[in-house]
Amino acid sequence: MTTRVTQGMLNTQLLRNINSNLNRMNEGQNQLSTGRKINKPSDDPVGISFSLRYRSEVSANEQYESNVDAAISWLDYTDTTLGQANSVIQRVRELAVEGANDTNPQTALDAIKSEIDQLYKQMVTIGNSEFNGKYVFNGQLTDKPPYTEATASTDAVDQGEIKFEIGTGVRLAANIPGNKVFGDADDPNNPGTKDNIFKVIQDLSAALGAGDTTEVSNIIGRLDTQNDRFLEVRADVGAKSNRIELAQSRLQDISINLQSLQSKTEDADISEVITNLKTDENVYQASLSVGSKIISASLIDFLR
């Protein structure tokens, strides 16, 4: 049985095809203007699921990179501060060696003592170093200075760690508590049980003031012990810095990889889009041209 094709059916089919061509053109123009082949979930349901996952991983990786940058800055500042403290110790030791000479008159010892007192104050200042408004040697109590000039030898600092998450489940402490750098505080109820750098410098000052060159000589060994601690801490800081720099390099590689995968999933091939869009435009114009001949048919045309 032959199906009768009416003018209404021709018109309906023509409008449907023209609308389809127009939709394809609109999709191509959207891709060209946004540079993305996925502009809404319906464009590629599978692709959008991958895209969202990549976006989430990129965001997490960026946070890890930010944490690594903060940790590196903290460690670099700590290392600089330790270098300053080490310079103070070296100068104190030089003065102690000079003061241990029995031929020095008391006036010379007093002059050495005066410089030692200034170096003590400088060491306290170093112990209270701040980075971005945070005291670096007071554990997790970064809003409080760990030392005072009057009680630095007995001040007990917080020993909490400030950890930075530099990867999934990977946390690294970037801070160094003051007791590991300057030594444990002496117990005021049981003097002499501890020996930190502040107490050593104070004892040196007292020995110089009393003219006790023998005690000054003995303190040189204590200074060497303190200096060894500084060197150990600086080595630990250097090891942590190396590890974090390796983590930073790894995160940068991961970021490049994730962005590449995201681009392959989301970004449009511009040359291909332009080619398809030009083809769709030609088809659309052709459909309009043909349609103008079909739709223009009227009752008069049928009566001819």
Buried (B, 14 or more C-beta within 10 A) or exposed (E): EEEEEEBEEBBEEBEEBBEEBBEBBEBBBBBBEEEBBBBEEEBBEEBBEBBEBBBEBBEBBEEBBEBBBBBBEBBEBBBEBBEEBBEBBEBBBEBBEBBBEEEBEEEBBEBBBEBBBEBBEBBBBBBBBEBEEBBBBBBEBBEEBBBEEEBBBBBBBBBBBBBBBBBEEEEBEBBBBBBBBBBBBBEEEEEEEBBBBBBBBBBBBBBBBEBBBEBBBBBBEBBEEBBEBBEEBBEEBEEBBEBBBEBBEBBEEBBEBBEEBBEEBBBBEEEEBBEBBEEBBEBBEEBEEEBEEEEEEEEEEEEE
